[in-house]
Amino acid sequence: EAGFGADLGAEKFMDIKCRAAGLKPDAVVIVATVKALKYNGGVKKDELAAPNLEAVKKGIVNLEKHIENIQKFGVPIVVTLNSFITDTEAEYAYIKKFCEERGCEFALSNVWAQGGEGGIALAEKVLKTLEEKESHFAPLYDENLPIKEKIGCIATKTYGAASVSYTAEASGQIRKLEEMGFGNLPVCMAKT
């Protein structure tokens, strides 16, 4: 569990935690819901229970970005949807096809309704991924790069920034951190 989204928790897990602990993930499970995709597609919160394949199609760009972010680390992906009774088979089929077209395994998780039995399909997809797909895990950046280059890498590769600009004060703080010997540490990015 790396927290909300592949742009916040997962990036920090991969670039900071994995380096510090010597971890090399074999696979990543991205968890989503149909309701979240509809919400990202512009549906109001009180209307999320209604079937809306068009909203799923609009909102799936959010899931796509998370898939792209994890693929940059070279780790195979399983996408799972926490299934709810308001979801439709058409919505599931669209999302499954979308994920598989991007090289991801896909499984529904029905744990909410069925307990442990509802997680078997997901567990099987994770096992299949571990058996059939090789992880080529690598952090986004070399920790020995200058701080500004590490920040630029995270901002452009993870957050989609075109570039990064700095105030004179920020540049001074970065220069001081490097002078103090902290330049070779990973960067912990906070998105605002």
N, C-alpha and C positions, 0 to 999 in steps of 0.2 A: 504494500500500500504506500504509494508515493504522494498521496494528496491530490488535490483537485487539478486535474489536467496535466497534459504532457508539456505544458509551458511553465508550470510552477514547480510542483513537487517532483515530477519525474526528471526534469532537467537537473535539479539540485541533487537528486538521488544519484543520477548517472555521473554527473561531473564532480560532485563533492564526496558523497558517501562511498561510492564504489572505489574511488581513488584511495580514500583514507582507510578503507577496510579491505582492500584488495579483492573486491567482488567483481565478478564477470557474469552478468545475468544471461541465462540461457534462453529466456523468453519474457515477454511482457504481455499482461492481460489488460486491455483497455476496456473499462466498464462504461456503458452508456445506457440511456433509456430512450424510448420512443418519445416520451413527453419532453425530455430535454432537447431532442432534435427539433421537435415541433416548436418549442419555445424559442430556440435559436432561429427558427424559420419565421418568426414574427407572430406566433399565436399568443394571445393573452393567457395568463395563468388560469383563469377560471374557464377557459375553453380547451384546455389540453386533453381532456378525456374524449373529446369528439374525434372520430377518424378524420385524418387530414394528410393524405399522401403528398400533396403539393407542398405543405409546410415541412414535411420530413425531407423532401428533395431540396428545399431551400436551406434548411438547417443543417444538412449533412456536411456542409463545408466546415463546420466546427469539428466534427469527428475526423474529417479528412486532414485537417491541420494537425490534430493530435497524432494521427497515423504517420504523417510526414515527419513530425518531430521525432518520433521514436525510431523510424527507419533511418534517420541520420546517425543513430548510435549503432546500427548494424545488428539489431536484435530482432528475431522473429516475433510476430505479433498475433495474438488471439484477441478478437473483439467479441465481447459478450454484451448482450442486452439483458438488464434486469427486466423480466417480463411482468406485465401487469394486465389485468383482465380487460382494460380499455384498448389495448393494442390490437391491431388487425393483422391478418396473415399477409395482406398486400404490403403493409408497412415493413413487416419482417422480411419478406422476400426481396424488397427493394434494398434494404440495408445489407442483407446477406450478400447479394450480388455485388453491391458497391464495395464491400470489404474484400470479397474474394478477388475482384478485379484488381485490387491493390496488393495482392499477395498475402492477405491476412486470412487466418482461419476464423471461423465464425461459429458461435453457439449461443443459444438462448439459456438464460439462467432462470429457473423457476423455483428458486429456493424460497421466495416469499410465500408461495402457495403450497409447495410440496416438501419443504424442509430439505434435508440432505439429498433425498432422491432427486430433487429438482436441480441439483448441481452436477449430476453425473455427466450430462452431455458436455458441459464446460470442462470438467476434469478430463474426459476422453480427448477433447480437442487439444488441451494443454499437453497431455501425454503424447499425442500424435505429433505435435509441433516439436517437442523435445526429441522424439525419435527420428523425425524426418528432416528437420531444418536445423542448419548449423548457425550458431550465434557467432558473429564477428564483432563483438562488442568493442567499441572504442569511444572514449570521451570526445566531446565536440572540439576541444582545443588542447594544445600542448600547454601544460601548466607553467612552462618556462617562458612563454611569450610575455611581452610587456602587458601590464594591466589593461591599457586601452585596447589592445588587440583582442584580449580575452572578452572584454565587455562588448566590443564590436562583433565578435563571433556569436555570442549569445543573442545579442540584439537582432542581428540580421538572420541568423539561421533558425532561431527559435521564435522570436516575436515578429519577424517579418519587417523589421525596420530597413529603410534604404541606407541609412548611415547613422552615426552617433555624433553629436556635437557636445562640447563641454564648455562650461563657464570657466573663467579664469580661476575662480575659487576651487572648482572641482579638479581642474588640472593640477593646481597646487597641492591639493590633498593627495591625489594619486602619486605625484612626484615624491611627496613626503613618505607615503607608504612604501614606495620602492626603495627610497634611501634608507629606510628603517629595516630593510631586509624582508619585507612581506610581498614582494613582487612575484615570487614563485608559488604563491598559494592559489587555489582555485577561487573563482569569483562567485559570491552568493548574490545573485541578482534579485532585486525586489521590483516587481512590476507595479506601477502606479497608473 
